[in-house]
Amino acid sequence: MHINGLGVSMTKLLTLRVASLSFIFWYTLAKAQVPMPVIFDTDFVMPPQDDSMALMLALQSPELEVLGITTVAGNDSLERATSDVLRMLEIINQPEIPVYVGANMPLVHEASDFARTNYGNWYSDDTPPMPSGGYPKISAQEDSAVSFIVHTVMENPKQITILAIGPLTNIAQAIRAEPGFAVNVKQLIIMGGAIAALPNGAGNITPNAEYNFWVDPEAAYVTLRSDIPIELSPLNVSRKSALTKEWYEKMVAIETPFTSLLKEALGQRFERNPEHSFFMYDQIAVASLIDPTLVTTESMIVDVNIEHGISYGVSVGGRESWPGAEGAKRINVQHELDWPRFIEMLIQRVQQHPNKQ
């Protein structure tokens, strides 16, 4: 009698154990298959290189669900960013992704001869140049980028991740527009800044300033000092990458609408100079969201200089606070990249035909 009772008890325990393991398995599987909702904020410019490759990576990754694309002036004018991203969506056969028009100029930073001559043309009122294949036939949404960002986050508290790969003007305006916005963003991944306290921390627009932060230092200042959980993908980690002719040829070995654009954009450059290589910027920010193990991060206090002068727009990072950094927040800063795994992911995703995963 005792033995039979034990047998029944063991059977019940095994049944419960199997049921429990089965529930955990299917719950984990279901959770893993739910894509992360993302807003993609960009100063997009064609022909494709970093912005467009980053967008392609995001759209070709089942781990992410791009809820909308918001444009901002940065690499060029707002009109060009919007026109080019709409045309890109047509080319890759994803015209259903909504596009929202954002800020056409920085919060404070005014146009300068240096900016116009050397890098970017964000104040231009000129008609944007025609993208590959002609101007887009689809249009942006009537709602503004800031309105879309704020409403999406507030309607889905602590669920929305924002990928910001241009100047942070739209994000700063969202923070100012809604007091509850910052605490309700799940995470913000920023491509921007250069941290001198870490290796490879020089600037790329001035000796110490990175371009996105330099275009709108005040927006970077507002954003970094907000309550949004932030991970920064600065120039330090970008400089651990190099798209060489060898990697480029592997990437375009399979013909897709996007690899055709890459050939158009980069093919002649590599023909002229086979030894040339390109750093990856925005692509790393996106890839790190898909697979955080691709990068190594360090917790640092990061701030931005908004005093006009030779250090305007320079980002400063330290493991501990320093005089003048009162109010600056601690964020995660990327500084190392698993290049073999990163480039393997990028090539595999870029070579997929749109909507085929």
SETIDO-318614 format. One record per residue (C-alpha): x, y, z; residue in one letter. Coordinates in steps of 0.25 Angstrom, whole numbers, plus 2048, in hexadecimal, padded with zeros to 3 digits. Example, Ala and Ser with C-alpha at 12.3 -4.5 7.8 and 13.67 -1.06 7.14 Angstrom:
residues 2
8317EE81FA
8377FC81DS
This chain:
residues 357
800800800M
80B809804H
8138067F7I
8068087EEN
8048167F5G
8138197F2L
8118157E4G
80581E7E2V
80C82A7E9S
8188287E0M
80F8277D4T
8088347D8K
81683B7DAL
81B8377CDL
80E83B7C6T
80F8497CDL
81E84A7C9R
81C8477BBV
8108517BAA
81985B7C1S
8248597B7L
81B8597ABS
8158667B0F
82386D7B2I
8278687A4F
81B86D79DW
81B87A7A5Y
82A87D7A2T
828879793L
81C882792A
82388D799K
82F88C790A
82788D783Q
82089A787V
8288A5780P
82D8B1787M
8248BD783P
82E8C877EV
82D8D6779I
8388D976FF
83D8E8770D
8468EC765T
84D8F775CD
84C8ED750F
8548F0744V
8558E8737M
85E8E2730P
85E8D773BP
8698D5745Q
8678D6754D
8598DC756D
8538D374BS
85B8C774EM
8568C975DA
8478CA758L
8498BE750M
84E8B675BL
8438BA764A
8388B775AL
83E8AA756Q
83F8A5765S
83489D76BP
8388A1779E
8348AF776L
8278B6772E
8298C476CV
81C8CB770L
8208D8768G
82C8E0763I
82E8EE767T
8368F775FT
83F903764V
84990D75EA
85790975FG
85F902754N
85790B74BD
84A91374BS
83D90D751L
83790D743E
84290473ER
8428FB74AA
8338F9748T
8338F7739S
83F8ED739D
8398E4744V
82B8E473DL
8328E0730R
83A8D5738M
82D8CF73DL
8288CE72FE
8358C8729I
8358BD734I
8268BB733N
8228BF741Q
8198CC73EP
8108C9749E
81A8CD754I
8158DB758P
81F8E7757V
81D8F3760Y
82490175DV
82C907768G
83591376CA
83A91B760N
845921768M
84D920776P
847926783L
852931783V
85D92E77AH
85D93776EE
862935760A
87193875DS
87A938751D
88292D758F
876924759A
87192774AR
87F925744T
88491974CN
879910751Y
86A91174FG
86091B74BN
85591B755W
850929753Y
84E927743S
84192B73DD
845925730D
83D91B729T
84390D72DP
84B906722P
8448FB71BM
8468ED722P
8498E171AS
83D8DE711G
8368EB713G
82F8F371EY
8268EA727P
8178E8723K
8138E5732I
8128F073CS
8158F374AA
80A8F3755Q
803900759E
8078FE768D
81490476CS
8208FB770A
81F90177EV
8108FF780S
8128F077BF
81E8ED784I
8178F3790V
8098ED78EH
80F8DF78BT
8188DF797V
80D8E47A0M
8028DA79BE
80C8CF79DN
8148D27AAP
8228CC7ACK
8208C379FQ
8268CC794I
8348CD790T
8398D8788I
8458D777FL
84B8E577CA
8568E5771I
8568F476EG
856901776P
84D900783L
84490C77FT
83790477EN
83A8FC78BI
83D909793A
83090F78EQ
828903792A
82E9047A0I
82A9137A1R
81C91079CA
8189067A6E
81D9057B4P
81A8F77B5G
8218F37A8F
82F8F07ADA
82B8E67B8V
8228DE7AFN
82C8DB7A4V
8318CD7A5K
83F8D07A0Q
8468DA796L
8528D578EI
85A8E1789I
8648E277EM
86C8EE782G
8778F478AG
8868F078CA
88B8ED79AI
89A8F279CA
89B8EA7A8A
89A8DD7A0L
8A38D9794P
8A08DE786N
8998EA78CG
89C8F5782A
8928FD77BG
88E8FD76DN
88990B76AI
892912773T
89E90C77AP
895908786N
887909782A
87F8FE77BE
876903770Y
8688FF775N
86A906782F
87191277CW
865915773V
85C91677FD
86491778CP
85891C794E
84F911790A
85A907794A
85C90E7A1Y
84C90D7A4V
84C8FF7A0T
8588FA7A7L
8539017B4R
8458FB7B3S
8408EF7BAD
8408E67AEI
8488D97AFP
8538DC7A5I
85D8D379EE
8678DC796L
86E8D6789S
8798E0787P
8858E277DL
88D8D9787N
8868CD783V
8848D1774S
8938D1773R
8938C2776K
88D8C0769S
8928C175AA
88A8BD74EL
8958B9744T
8948B6735K
8948A7739E
8888A8743W
8818B1739Y
8828A772EE
87D89C737K
8718A573BM
86D8A872DV
86F89A728A
860897728I
8588A071FE
84C8A7727T
8468B5725P
84F8BA731F
85C8B472CT
85A8BA71FS
8598C7726L
8668C472DL
86D8C1720K
8698CE71BE
86E8D6727A
87A8CF72BL
87F8C771EG
8868D2717Q
88D8D7724R
8938C9726F
8978C9717E
89E8D6719R
8A58D2726N
8A48C3729P
8AC8C6736E
8A18CF73BH
8988CB747S
88C8D174EF
8888D275DF
87B8CC761M
8738D676AY
8648D576AD
8648C6766Q
86B8C3773I
8608CA77BA
8568C1775V
85D8B4776A
8608B7784S
8518B7787L
84F8AA77FI
85A8A3786D
8608AB792P
86B8A1794T
8718A7787L
8778B278FV
87E8B579CT
8788C07A4T
87D8C87B0E
8758D07BAS
8798DF7B9M
8748ED7BDI
8738F47AFV
8709037ACD
87190D7A1V
87891A7A0N
86D92579CI
87793179EE
879937791H
88893778DG
89292D789I
88C922791S
87E92478DY
87791678BG
88290E791V
87D90279AS
8848FF7A7V
8848F27AEG
8898ED7BBG
8888E17C4R
8868EB7D0E
8808F97D0S
8889067CFW
8879147D2P
87C91A7C8G
87690D7C6A
86B90F7D0E
85E90A7CBG
8649017C0A
85F8F27C0K
8668E57C0R
8648DD7B3I
8698D17ACN
8748D47A2V
8798CA797Q
8878C9795H
88B8BB78FE
8858B3783L
8848A5780D
8888A8771W
88789A76BP
879897771R
8748A576DF
8788A575FI
87389775DE
86589C762M
8668A875AL
8698A074DI
85E896750Q
8538A0752R
8578A9747V
85789E73DQ
84989A740Q
83E89E736H
8358A873DP
8298A1745N
830894745K
837890752Q
